Amino acid sequence: MISRIFYSIAIVLLLCQACISQNKEHAPTALFQLSNPRVQVSSIFFDSYTMLNFSVDMPNSIIKYTLDGSSVNQNAKVFSGPLKIQESALIKAKMFHPDYKESDEVVLEVVKIAKNSAIKQVAIKPEPSEKYSGMGAMGLSDLKKGSAQFAGDKQWMGFQTEKITASFQLEKNSTVNKIVVSVLTNQSNWIFAPGKIEVFNEGELIGERTFAKSEQETPNSPTFLHVPVSTGMYNTLNVVIHPLSEIPAWHQGKGTTPWVFIDEIIIQ
């Protein structure tokens, strides 16, 4: 009799557990976010073209992208295979899947350069920090891009000063219409993009641009800063980089001098 009672209780408990399991709420897959797509290019700097590709790990997922710097949405182009890019581009991409939340947007910029470099000689003043000395002044034109992980990366030159001047001696009568300065933003380590860049030819200002976003909180990443100049034939150029006067008030290092990291200056 007692065994029958225990048996009946066990059956009831099993049935209750089954009911609970059936009614248990499961988190909808739409709450899970896809990982970011991995962007691959054959070269950041190129004179003819670079090949763009993406890694897709999730079955039934697609990657959508833009090349003009516009944000990626459902109307963006669908990636279907490697792309040949023949002009400078600001690449943005996201991964989409019908059952999951879309990934964050990833960004990568590639820069087209002249086939024959116009730079004969380059000097920089002041000298970079001994701790972040990079490859010296000629490293500014070696077309080797520094990584987002600056520690131990010998491409980056670090400065903590009021002004940085890079002086270029060009091939005779070189046509120039733009300067591109490659910098690093890593605000958690007090590294900020510069606030302003000026370009001079024999003392005459031929181009300048202010970068207001340098004071805002931004993700850690290498960044290209474009400075249009008056199109002309030049033999010498002085690129003057002005760091922010001080770290903004929202940052724990507020009021102190920020670091500026540079690895390339491209003359177009």
Buried (B, 14 or more C-beta within 10 A) or exposed (E): EEEEEEEEEEEEEEEEEEEEEEEEEEEEEEEEEBEEBBBEBBBBBBEEBBEBBBEBEBEEBBBBBBBEEEEBEEEBEEBEEEBEBEEBBBBBBBBBBEEBBBBBBBBBBBBBBBEEBBBBEBBBEEEBBEEBBBBBBEBBBBBEBBEEEBEEBEBBBBBBBEBBBBBBEBEEEBEBEBBBBBBBBBBEBBBBBBBBBBBBBEEEEBBBBEBEEBBEEBEBBBBBBBBBBEEEEBBBBBBBBBBBEBBBEEBEBEEEBBBBBBBBBBBB
